[in-house]
Amino acid sequence: MTVPNDIAGTAALAICESLLLALNDHKILPEREVVGVLKDAAAAHENAPKGDRDALNAAVATLINGILAGGNSVRRR
C-alpha cells in the first residue's frame, strides 16, 4: 500500500468509527446493529473472491475483528 492509501484508509476508519459511535450515542442505531455492521464488514473481506488482494482482505478482516473483540467502536463494558 502506498502512503496516500494508508492516509486515506486511516482517515476512512476514523470517520466511520466516529459515525458509528455517534449513531449509537444518539440512539439511532442500537449497539447490536453497530456490531452487526462491523461483523458484516469483516465477513465481506473474509469471503472476498481469491486473488491478488488476499493479504489486504485478510488484514482488513483481522483489524475489524480486533475492533469487535476490543469493544472500541461501541464502548462495550
Helices and strands as residue ranges (DSSP letters): H 3-25, H 31-46, H 54-70
